[in-house]
Amino acid sequence: MDERQLENLAVSLKTPSFVFDTDILKARAAHVAEKVKPAKLCFAIKANPFLLQAMDTEVERYEVCSPGEFHICVKNGVKMEKIVLSGVNKEYEDVRYAMEQGVQHFTAESQQQFYLVNRCAEELDKQVQILLRVTSGNQFGMSEADVTELIQRRAEYSHLTIRGLQYFTGTQKKQIKKIVGEVAYIEDFIQKLEEKEGFVSQELEFGPGLGVPYFTKDDFEEDEKLLDAFTEIFKEERPYEVIFEMGRFLTASCGYYLTKIMDQKINDAVNVCIVDGGINHVNYYGQNMAMKTPILSYFPQHELEEKETEWTVYGSLCTVSDILLKKLVLKDARVGDYLVFHNIGAYSVTEGIYLFLSRKMPAIYLYSEEKGAELVRDQLETWILNMER
């Protein structure tokens, strides 16, 4: 999408709103999928559930981490065999329901979760496959000792097939050395399980957490260099299936956030610009109190004068924390002009503090050259959620 098309959208669509360019998304996912072959891709839908259908032809699996995410998959007609039901807190009703719907792939983040999946499989007389998640020192996954114990007792669970391991340590990694160390660790553990327990892994699901550029001082060729370095680690084919779980790395570049200048003033020599969005919608990983400036477009709706002014851009929330940008230089910015934030396709659409101050949630549009902008969710009032029934 070029700047002319982007301005047309900003002017014609409701603000605030998100626009996700599915052409960019599909091209990005296809590029990554080609680069990582013969490994396959698993899309972590928590990154952006609105892109679920657009991703369907590009990924092998969907990682689903909550009952709500699973209901989104059901509503969208996702094939159950493409889902791996993950998440640090699994409850009986949710695991059983997913299994009844036809989900075949599960993860176990604890021994208790393993037993829970087994219980549901026994009750329903289903054969399911399970990955054992190995911890990286946080609340996720199990210790090597717990994983080893389950593998030692695997013959006791006739309804479960332990396919292999899952390993993910974090996001926005920009140093390949760290990822190399993580791969070496988990593959060493796989080898140890084979040598000591006679367990041959059929699958490794690995989340590399590759970093993406967001801000004006970032190197926007960095993510491609990182992908090249990462695929080099896996250039030799493994004796087990490798699936890379990704979210941010696939979706970040396809997103735009449209917001409109609503008010301007000067407070103690600070040029204040108020927009109709705010930090309840905009959340870039690594940005705190507007200390970094993301890539954005400015679309004035009037004939420009030559003057340039430095602005601090605030959102519509009644809190001093609602600062989107500092020291933003704009030429002749006025009320009614538009700002469009780029590379906001991952997480912001769902992880913002949307109920704070009972302001409307933004509209969501999907855009493609073929279909133009399609409204997939209108703006939503939140005040009704912030009151007694």
C-alpha positions as CSV (number, residue, x, y, z in Angstrom):
1,M,0.0,0.0,0.0
2,D,1.5,3.4,-1.0
3,E,1.1,6.7,0.8
4,R,-1.7,7.9,-1.5
5,Q,-3.8,4.8,-0.8
6,L,-3.0,5.1,2.9
7,E,-4.2,8.7,2.9
8,N,-7.4,7.8,1.1
9,L,-8.1,5.2,3.8
10,A,-7.3,7.6,6.7
11,V,-9.7,10.2,5.3
12,S,-12.5,7.8,4.3
13,L,-12.5,5.3,7.2
14,K,-13.5,5.8,10.8
15,T,-10.9,6.9,13.3
16,P,-9.4,5.5,15.4
17,S,-9.1,2.3,13.5
18,F,-6.7,-0.5,12.6
19,V,-6.1,-1.5,9.0
20,F,-4.4,-4.8,8.3
21,D,-3.1,-5.3,4.8
22,T,-3.6,-8.9,4.0
23,D,-1.6,-8.6,0.8
24,I,1.5,-7.6,2.8
25,L,0.7,-10.3,5.4
26,K,0.4,-13.2,2.9
27,A,3.6,-12.1,1.0
28,R,5.4,-11.9,4.3
29,A,4.2,-15.3,5.5
30,A,4.9,-17.0,2.1
31,H,8.4,-15.5,2.1
32,V,9.2,-16.8,5.6
33,A,7.6,-20.2,4.9
34,E,9.8,-20.6,1.8
35,K,13.0,-19.5,3.7
36,V,12.5,-22.0,6.6
37,K,11.7,-25.1,4.4
38,P,11.6,-28.0,5.1
39,A,10.4,-26.7,8.5
40,K,6.8,-25.6,8.7
41,L,5.1,-22.6,10.3
42,C,2.7,-22.4,13.2
43,F,0.9,-19.1,13.7
44,A,0.5,-17.9,17.3
45,I,-3.0,-16.4,16.9
46,K,-2.6,-14.3,20.0
47,A,-0.5,-11.9,17.8
48,N,-3.6,-11.0,15.9
49,P,-6.7,-13.2,15.7
50,F,-8.2,-11.0,13.0
51,L,-5.7,-12.4,10.6
52,L,-6.7,-16.0,11.2
53,Q,-8.5,-16.6,7.9
54,A,-6.0,-14.7,5.8
55,M,-3.2,-16.9,7.2
56,D,-5.0,-20.2,6.5
57,T,-3.2,-21.0,3.3
58,E,0.2,-19.9,4.6
59,V,0.7,-21.9,7.8
60,E,0.6,-25.5,8.8
61,R,-0.8,-24.9,12.3
62,Y,-2.4,-22.5,14.7
63,E,-1.2,-22.1,18.3
64,V,-4.3,-21.5,20.4
65,C,-3.7,-20.5,24.0
66,S,-7.1,-19.8,25.5
67,P,-10.7,-21.0,25.4
68,G,-11.6,-17.6,23.7
69,E,-9.0,-18.1,21.0
70,F,-10.4,-21.6,20.4
71,H,-14.0,-20.3,20.0
72,I,-12.6,-17.8,17.5
73,C,-11.2,-20.8,15.5
74,V,-14.5,-22.6,15.7
75,K,-16.4,-19.6,14.5
76,N,-14.0,-19.1,11.6
77,G,-14.3,-22.7,10.5
78,V,-10.6,-23.6,11.2
79,K,-9.8,-27.2,10.5
80,M,-9.4,-28.8,13.9
81,E,-6.4,-30.8,12.8
82,K,-4.5,-27.5,12.3
83,I,-4.9,-26.5,15.9
84,V,-2.4,-27.2,18.7
85,L,-4.1,-26.4,22.0
86,S,-1.5,-24.7,24.2
87,G,-1.6,-22.3,27.1
88,V,-0.3,-22.2,30.7
89,N,-3.8,-22.7,32.2
90,K,-5.9,-25.5,30.8
91,E,-9.2,-26.4,32.4
92,Y,-11.1,-29.7,32.1
93,E,-14.2,-28.3,30.3
94,D,-12.1,-26.5,27.7
95,V,-9.8,-29.5,27.0
96,R,-12.7,-31.9,26.7
97,Y,-14.7,-29.5,24.5
98,A,-11.7,-29.0,22.2
99,M,-11.2,-32.8,22.0
100,E,-14.9,-33.3,21.2
101,Q,-14.6,-30.8,18.4
102,G,-11.7,-32.8,16.9
103,V,-8.5,-31.2,18.1
104,Q,-5.7,-33.8,17.9
105,H,-2.7,-31.8,19.0
106,F,-2.1,-30.6,22.6
107,T,0.8,-29.3,24.6
108,A,1.5,-30.0,28.3
109,E,3.0,-27.2,30.4
110,S,3.0,-29.3,33.5
111,Q,2.5,-32.9,34.6
112,Q,-1.0,-32.0,35.8
113,Q,-1.9,-30.8,32.3
114,F,-0.5,-34.0,30.9
115,Y,-2.8,-36.0,33.2
116,L,-5.7,-33.7,32.3
117,V,-5.3,-34.3,28.6
118,N,-5.0,-38.0,29.2
119,R,-8.2,-38.1,31.3
120,C,-10.2,-36.4,28.6
121,A,-8.8,-38.7,26.0
122,E,-9.7,-41.8,28.0
123,E,-13.2,-40.5,28.7
124,L,-13.8,-39.8,25.0
125,D,-11.8,-42.8,23.9
126,K,-9.7,-40.6,21.6
127,Q,-6.1,-41.0,20.4
128,V,-4.3,-37.6,20.6
129,Q,-0.8,-36.3,20.2
130,I,1.0,-34.2,22.8
131,L,4.1,-32.1,23.0
132,L,5.9,-31.6,26.3
133,R,6.9,-28.0,26.8
134,V,10.3,-27.5,28.3
135,T,10.7,-24.4,30.6
136,S,13.2,-21.7,30.0
137,G,13.1,-20.6,33.6
138,N,9.8,-18.9,33.8
139,Q,6.2,-20.0,34.4
140,F,5.9,-21.8,31.1
141,G,6.7,-25.4,30.6
142,M,8.3,-28.1,32.8
143,S,11.7,-28.9,34.2
144,E,13.8,-31.5,32.5
145,A,13.1,-33.8,35.4
146,D,9.4,-33.6,35.0
147,V,9.6,-34.1,31.2
148,T,11.9,-37.1,31.7
149,E,9.5,-38.7,34.2
150,L,6.6,-38.4,31.9
151,I,8.6,-40.0,29.1
152,Q,9.8,-42.8,31.3
153,R,6.1,-43.6,32.1
154,R,4.8,-43.0,28.5
155,A,3.7,-46.6,28.1
156,E,1.1,-46.1,30.8
157,Y,-0.9,-43.7,28.7
158,S,-2.3,-45.6,25.8
159,H,-4.5,-42.7,24.5
160,L,-1.6,-40.3,24.2
161,T,1.3,-40.2,21.8
162,I,4.2,-38.0,23.0
163,R,5.3,-36.5,19.7
164,G,8.2,-34.5,21.1
165,L,9.1,-31.2,22.7
166,Q,8.0,-27.6,22.5
167,Y,10.4,-24.8,23.4
168,F,10.0,-21.0,23.4
169,T,11.9,-18.5,25.5
170,G,10.7,-15.0,24.6
171,T,10.2,-12.4,21.9
172,Q,12.0,-9.6,20.1
173,K,15.4,-11.3,20.0
174,K,17.8,-9.5,17.8
175,Q,21.0,-11.4,18.7
176,I,21.4,-14.6,16.8
177,K,23.9,-15.9,19.3
178,K,21.2,-16.2,21.9
179,I,19.0,-18.2,19.6
180,V,21.9,-20.5,18.6
181,G,22.4,-21.3,22.3
182,E,18.7,-22.1,22.8
183,V,18.6,-24.4,19.8
184,A,21.8,-26.2,21.0
185,Y,20.2,-26.6,24.5
186,I,16.9,-28.1,23.3
187,E,18.5,-30.3,20.7
188,D,21.0,-31.6,23.3
189,F,18.0,-32.5,25.5
190,I,16.3,-34.3,22.7
191,Q,19.5,-36.3,22.2
192,K,19.8,-37.0,25.9
193,L,16.2,-38.4,26.0
194,E,17.0,-40.7,23.1
195,E,20.2,-42.0,24.6
196,K,19.0,-42.4,28.2
197,E,15.3,-43.1,27.8
198,G,15.1,-44.6,24.3
199,F,12.6,-41.8,23.4
200,V,12.9,-40.7,19.7
201,S,11.4,-37.3,19.2
202,Q,9.2,-37.1,16.1
203,E,8.7,-33.3,16.4
204,L,10.2,-30.1,17.8
205,E,8.0,-27.0,17.9
206,F,10.4,-24.1,18.4
207,G,9.6,-20.5,18.9
208,P,12.6,-18.4,17.8
209,G,11.1,-15.1,18.9
210,L,12.8,-13.2,16.0
211,G,12.8,-9.5,16.5
212,V,11.2,-7.0,14.1
213,P,12.1,-3.3,13.6
214,Y,9.5,-0.7,14.8
215,F,11.2,2.6,15.4
216,T,12.9,5.3,13.3
217,K,16.4,4.4,14.6
218,D,15.9,0.7,13.9
219,D,17.6,-1.0,10.9
220,F,14.7,-2.1,8.7
221,E,16.9,-4.7,7.0
222,E,17.7,-6.3,10.3
223,D,14.8,-8.8,10.4
224,E,15.7,-10.2,7.0
225,K,19.4,-10.6,8.1
226,L,18.1,-12.3,11.3
227,L,15.9,-14.7,9.3
228,D,18.9,-15.6,7.1
229,A,21.1,-16.3,10.1
230,F,18.3,-18.3,11.8
231,T,17.7,-20.5,8.8
232,E,21.4,-21.1,8.6
233,I,21.1,-22.9,11.9
234,F,18.6,-25.3,10.5
235,K,20.2,-25.8,7.0
236,E,20.9,-29.4,7.9
237,E,17.7,-31.5,7.9
238,R,16.7,-33.0,11.3
239,P,15.6,-36.5,11.9
240,Y,12.3,-35.1,13.3
241,E,9.7,-32.7,12.0
242,V,10.5,-29.0,12.9
243,I,7.8,-26.5,13.3
244,F,8.5,-22.8,14.0
245,E,5.9,-21.0,16.0
246,M,5.8,-17.3,15.0
247,G,3.4,-14.4,15.6
248,R,4.9,-11.0,15.7
249,F,7.5,-11.8,13.0
250,L,4.7,-12.7,10.5
251,T,2.2,-10.0,11.3
252,A,3.9,-6.8,12.5
253,S,4.5,-5.2,9.1
254,C,0.9,-5.6,7.8
255,G,-0.7,-3.2,10.3
256,Y,-1.6,0.5,10.3
257,Y,-3.3,2.5,13.0
258,L,-5.3,5.5,11.9
259,T,-6.0,8.5,14.2
260,K,-7.1,12.1,13.8
261,I,-5.9,15.3,15.4
262,M,-8.8,16.6,17.5
263,D,-7.2,19.5,19.5
264,Q,-4.1,21.6,19.9
265,K,-2.7,24.0,22.5
266,I,0.5,25.3,24.1
267,N,1.0,24.3,27.8
268,D,4.1,25.8,29.4
269,A,5.9,26.1,26.1
270,V,5.0,22.5,25.1
271,N,3.0,22.2,21.9
272,V,0.2,19.7,22.7
273,C,-1.6,17.7,20.1
274,I,-4.6,15.6,21.1
275,V,-5.7,12.7,18.9
276,D,-8.7,10.5,19.0
277,G,-6.7,7.4,19.8
278,G,-4.2,6.7,22.6
279,I,-2.1,4.3,24.5
280,N,-5.2,2.2,25.0
281,H,-4.8,1.1,21.4
282,V,-1.1,1.7,20.5
283,N,1.4,-0.6,22.2
284,Y,4.7,-1.2,20.5
285,Y,7.0,-3.7,22.2
286,G,9.9,-1.8,23.7
287,Q,8.3,1.6,23.7
288,N,7.7,3.3,27.1
289,M,6.2,6.8,27.5
290,A,7.0,7.7,23.9
291,M,10.8,7.4,24.4
292,K,11.0,5.9,20.9
293,T,9.3,7.1,17.7
294,P,7.7,4.5,15.4
295,I,7.4,4.9,11.7
296,L,4.4,7.0,10.8
297,S,2.7,9.0,8.1
298,Y,1.3,12.5,8.4
299,F,-1.6,13.5,6.1
300,P,-2.6,17.2,6.3
301,Q,-6.0,18.1,5.0
302,H,-5.3,21.7,4.0
303,E,-2.8,23.7,2.0
304,L,0.5,23.7,3.9
305,E,2.4,26.7,5.2
306,E,6.1,26.3,5.5
307,K,6.3,26.4,9.3
308,E,7.5,23.3,11.1
309,T,6.5,22.7,14.8
310,E,7.6,20.2,17.3
311,W,4.7,18.4,19.0
312,T,4.0,16.1,21.9
313,V,1.2,13.9,20.8
314,Y,-1.3,12.8,23.5
315,G,-4.2,10.4,23.3
316,S,-7.8,10.9,24.6
317,L,-7.3,9.3,28.0
318,C,-7.4,11.3,31.2
319,T,-4.0,10.2,32.4
320,V,-0.5,11.7,32.1
321,S,0.7,8.4,30.8
322,D,-1.2,8.8,27.5
323,I,1.7,10.0,25.5
324,L,2.1,8.6,22.0
325,L,5.0,10.7,20.6
326,K,7.4,13.3,21.8
327,K,9.3,15.8,19.8
328,L,7.4,15.0,16.6
329,V,8.2,17.6,14.0
330,L,5.2,18.2,11.7
331,K,4.7,20.8,9.0
332,D,1.7,23.0,9.7
333,A,-0.2,20.4,11.7
334,R,-3.8,21.3,12.4
335,V,-7.0,19.9,13.8
336,G,-8.5,17.5,11.3
337,D,-5.2,16.2,10.0
338,Y,-4.3,12.5,10.3
339,L,-1.5,10.4,11.7
340,V,-1.0,6.8,10.7
341,F,1.2,4.5,12.7
342,H,3.0,1.7,10.7
343,N,4.1,-1.8,11.6
344,I,1.4,-2.3,14.2
345,G,0.0,-5.6,13.0
346,A,1.0,-7.6,16.0
347,Y,-0.6,-7.5,19.5
348,S,-1.7,-3.9,19.8
349,V,-5.1,-4.8,18.4
350,T,-5.9,-7.0,21.5
351,E,-3.5,-6.2,24.3
352,G,-4.2,-2.5,24.9
353,I,-6.0,-1.3,28.0
354,Y,-9.2,-1.0,26.1
355,L,-11.7,-0.6,29.0
356,F,-9.8,2.3,30.6
357,L,-12.0,5.4,30.7
358,S,-14.8,3.6,28.8
359,R,-13.8,5.0,25.4
360,K,-14.8,3.3,22.2
361,M,-12.7,0.4,20.9
362,P,-11.3,1.1,17.4
363,A,-12.8,-0.2,14.2
364,I,-11.0,-3.0,12.4
365,Y,-10.5,-3.2,8.6
366,L,-8.9,-5.8,6.4
367,Y,-7.4,-4.4,3.2
368,S,-6.4,-6.0,-0.1
369,E,-5.9,-4.6,-3.6
370,E,-8.6,-6.9,-4.8
371,K,-11.3,-6.1,-2.2
372,G,-10.3,-2.7,-0.8
373,A,-11.0,-2.0,2.9
374,E,-13.5,-4.4,4.5
375,L,-14.9,-3.6,7.9
376,V,-14.6,-6.7,10.0
377,R,-15.4,-5.1,13.4
378,D,-17.1,-1.7,13.9
379,Q,-16.2,0.6,16.8
380,L,-17.5,-0.8,20.1
381,E,-18.8,1.1,23.1
382,T,-17.1,-0.1,26.3
383,W,-19.0,1.8,28.9
384,I,-21.6,-1.0,29.1
385,L,-18.8,-3.3,30.3
386,N,-17.8,-0.9,33.1
387,M,-21.0,-0.8,35.0
388,E,-23.2,-3.0,37.1
389,R,-25.9,-4.9,35.3
